[in-house]
Amino acid sequence: MALKNFKVEKLIRDYLPSMMRAKGIVVHERAMDQEEFIQRLKDKLLEEVEEVKQACGREEQLEELADVLEVIQALAVATGLSMQQIEEKRIEKRHARGGFEGRLFNHRVEIEEDNQAIAYYLDRPAQYPLIADHDKPDCLFCQMARGGQGVGYFAKFKHCYIIKDRFPVSPGHLLIIPYEHTDNWFTASEEVRSDIMKALYFAKEQLDSEYNPQGYNMGANCGEVAGQSVMHLHVHLIPRYRGDMEDPKGGVRGVIPSRQKY
């Protein structure tokens, strides 16, 4: 019976040739020198990481992560490192830069041309491609975040700023807006949402003192069909006053007027 040949061309575990031969498979393997072995280990690490990305379910994730760790240990030994050294470096970097518990996703960064930090990104164009000016989000609120549009800040926080609405629904109507361009509440990072909540409480205290409203509406429009006109997250804080409308019952349900009363 004719043999079929399949190309493999990759590093394999030590016991696999004998295991495959026991199944009647003809294996053509060779031992590598140190330089090639290290390079093949790096290739293997990329292969295993990709399999982690494709893994579904807890057990499959466990299998693939174990493979990644095996390759890391082999690569450490081959390059004269110990797992203890790697663990110590991991802890050092964690203390300096934090871990990943915050689940933060960085969309982009903006750096002045004379800032020395820009060299790190310019030296890595494949990893950090430069965004052309015409590709940059430049919506109204992005311009305000940079101090444009003659903005007058009501207050500024770490990840957001507060302004007075230019077309207020009621006296004291405020907008809380993140500096980073993100479409809506559901696309914003947890860090940004947390900062907006702090800003909301601060804004309420200020409005309570200055306007003494009897109530508030607060919220954000998410998507064009929900009434969002500027596709950059902004949260409304609208003071309400007794008598500002004939019958306020239903509140935010009034976004669909026929459904406000119930």
C-alpha atoms as one frame of an Amber mdcrd trajectory, in Angstrom:
protein
   0.000   0.000   0.000   1.351   3.449  -0.956   2.617   5.741   1.790   1.317
   9.270   2.077   3.809  11.902   3.179   2.801  14.815   5.422   5.046  17.788
   6.070   5.501  18.641   9.757   8.650  20.794  10.109   8.332  21.706  13.789
   9.697  20.910  17.237   7.963  17.958  18.896   7.980  16.458  22.396  10.618
  13.795  23.168   8.282  10.791  23.468   6.260  11.470  20.333   8.483   9.629
  17.786   8.216   6.315  19.678   4.503   6.866  20.306   3.908   7.462  16.592
   6.042   4.484  15.547   3.944   2.302  17.841   0.994   3.325  15.671   2.806
   2.294  12.469   3.829   5.828  11.507   7.253   6.347   9.928   8.892   9.368
  11.564  11.826  11.326  10.133  13.276  13.323  13.004  16.697  14.734  13.887
  18.364  16.360  16.857  19.024  20.084  16.519  21.985  22.161  17.589  21.512
  24.731  20.362  20.989  27.762  18.128  18.305  26.096  16.019  16.700  24.534
  19.090  16.202  27.942  20.716  14.668  29.361  17.536  12.361  26.345  17.151
  11.286  26.736  20.793  10.302  30.334  20.062   8.335  29.148  17.026   6.706
  26.488  19.188   5.722  29.083  21.771   3.894  31.089  19.101   2.171  27.893
  17.914   0.999  27.020  21.428  -0.181  30.568  22.148  -2.253  30.485  18.975
  -3.825  27.225  20.160  -4.679  28.929  23.459  -6.461  31.617  21.441  -8.486
  28.962  19.623  -9.239  26.843  22.698 -12.852  26.528  23.843 -13.886  25.437
  27.309 -12.036  25.082  30.567 -10.418  21.694  29.879  -9.108  22.697  26.464
  -7.739  25.932  27.922  -6.022  23.883  30.641  -4.385  21.597  28.063  -3.121
  24.450  25.909  -1.883  26.587  28.808   0.045  23.570  30.116   1.697  23.261
  26.689   2.655  26.939  26.788   4.225  26.492  30.227   6.174  23.424  29.047
   7.662  25.403  26.166   8.483  28.338  28.449  10.324  26.006  30.838  12.296
  24.417  27.986  13.154  27.845  26.546  14.277  29.046  29.965  16.648  26.083
  30.392  17.965  26.437  26.837  18.812  30.102  27.386  20.328  29.647  30.835
  17.419  30.993  32.864  15.555  29.444  35.775  11.812  29.523  36.387  12.613
  31.207  39.708  14.330  34.052  37.853  11.349  34.382  35.541   8.941  34.408
  38.481  10.995  37.064  40.255  10.962  39.208  37.116   7.202  38.679  36.759
   6.638  39.914  40.317   8.963  42.874  39.765   7.061  43.937  36.630   3.729
  43.399  38.346   4.727  45.696  41.175   5.949  48.328  38.709   3.203  48.124
  36.069   0.337  46.186  37.627  -1.367  43.034  36.415  -4.433  42.530  34.238
  -7.234  42.452  36.793  -8.548  45.768  35.473  -9.236  44.232  32.026  -8.008
  47.451  30.381  -7.903  47.722  26.589  -5.816  50.521  25.071  -7.314  51.802
  21.825  -4.629  54.353  20.919  -2.223  56.905  22.359  -1.417  60.491  21.436
   2.141  61.770  21.981   3.678  65.167  21.270   6.455  64.977  18.671   9.067
  66.373  21.094   8.198  63.824  23.809  11.039  61.293  24.141   8.497  58.543
  24.759   7.460  58.715  21.094  10.618  56.853  20.044   9.314  53.620  21.576
   6.292  53.655  19.248   8.097  54.934  16.153  10.655  52.126  16.474   7.873
  49.522  16.378   5.694  50.414  13.366   4.347  46.875  12.926   3.212  46.731
  16.549   2.095  50.372  16.822   1.166  51.702  13.351   0.957  55.461  13.090
  -2.609  56.613  12.514  -2.913  59.064   9.632  -4.515  62.380  10.510  -7.560
  61.643   8.361  -8.106  58.373  10.269  -8.132  59.953  13.720 -11.479  60.316
  15.461 -12.039  64.068  15.578 -15.566  64.432  16.840 -16.820  67.429  18.764
 -16.070  65.913  22.168 -12.553  64.793  21.112 -11.856  68.417  20.160 -13.200
  69.572  23.522 -11.004  67.024  25.296  -8.020  68.753  23.696  -9.300  72.172
  24.782 -10.846  73.083  21.447 -14.261  74.499  20.557 -13.831  77.200  23.198
 -14.701  74.672  25.856 -15.157  75.837  29.431 -14.738  72.927  31.803 -17.126
  72.668  34.734 -14.690  70.147  36.246 -11.958  67.731  35.150 -11.244  64.206
  36.375  -8.592  61.629  35.521 -10.522  60.016  32.671 -13.364  62.443  32.002
 -14.430  66.050  32.070 -17.683  67.877  32.815 -19.177  70.693  30.757 -22.437
  72.580  30.739 -24.745  71.428  27.964 -24.899  74.070  25.247 -28.584  73.344
  24.715 -29.740  72.658  28.265 -32.998  70.849  28.927 -33.151  72.618  32.284
 -30.991  75.026  34.302 -27.770  73.264  35.349 -27.877  70.514  32.667 -24.378
  68.936  32.588 -22.518  66.459  30.373 -19.859  64.059  31.649 -17.542  63.037
  28.801 -14.475  60.741  28.703 -11.271  62.079  27.160 -10.751  58.912  25.143
 -12.910  58.364  22.102 -15.313  55.525  22.801 -18.722  55.154  21.205 -20.945
  54.606  24.216 -21.285  53.345  27.783 -20.942  49.719  26.723 -17.690  50.237
  24.783 -15.990  52.237  27.547 -13.460  50.619  29.857 -14.340  49.852  33.469
 -11.824  52.495  34.548 -13.568  55.168  32.468 -17.035  54.152  33.650 -15.862
  54.241  37.274 -14.451  57.737  36.832 -17.694  58.919  35.218 -19.621  57.653
  38.248 -17.349  59.678  40.538 -17.907  62.716  38.333 -21.680  62.216  38.497
 -21.706  62.294  42.290 -19.469  65.369  42.304 -21.684  67.131  39.743 -24.832
  66.355  41.729 -23.325  67.899  44.870 -22.460  71.043  42.940 -25.921  71.296
  41.371 -27.634  70.636  44.694 -25.745  73.576  46.163 -26.203  75.994  43.262
 -29.654  75.132  41.857 -31.388  73.075  44.546 -33.364  70.892  42.100 -36.060
  68.537  43.339 -34.920  65.613  41.201 -32.645  64.412  38.394 -32.686  62.513
  35.136 -29.394  60.903  34.236 -28.303  58.621  31.450 -26.667  58.193  28.059
 -27.987  57.600  24.574 -26.275  54.566  23.045 -26.607  54.381  19.279 -28.320
  56.436  16.615 -31.696  54.731  17.054 -31.542  55.654  20.755 -31.079  59.312
  19.863 -27.290  59.588  20.072 -26.125  62.407  17.792 -22.421  62.615  18.750
 -20.888  59.136  18.618 -18.651  59.728  21.611 -19.907  58.629  25.014 -21.481
  61.442  27.031 -23.636  61.085  30.119 -26.381  63.621  30.809 -27.147  64.866
  34.303 -30.372  66.876  34.054 -31.740  68.681  37.132 -35.514  68.540  37.435
 -37.723  71.119  39.080 -41.259  70.889  40.348 -43.524  72.295  37.662 -40.979
  72.110  34.790 -43.508  69.943  32.936 -47.184  69.254  33.463 -46.901  65.554
  34.332 -43.403  64.070  34.724 -44.660  60.563  35.526 -42.740  57.953  33.558
 -39.499  59.950  33.452 -37.029  58.459  30.987 -39.797  56.336  29.487 -40.630
  59.556  27.669 -37.921  58.787  25.094 -40.875  57.115  23.351 -43.641  59.615
  24.175 -46.522  57.205  23.634 -45.005  54.863  26.249 -44.299  57.439  28.951
 -47.615  57.091  30.727 -48.544  53.722  32.201
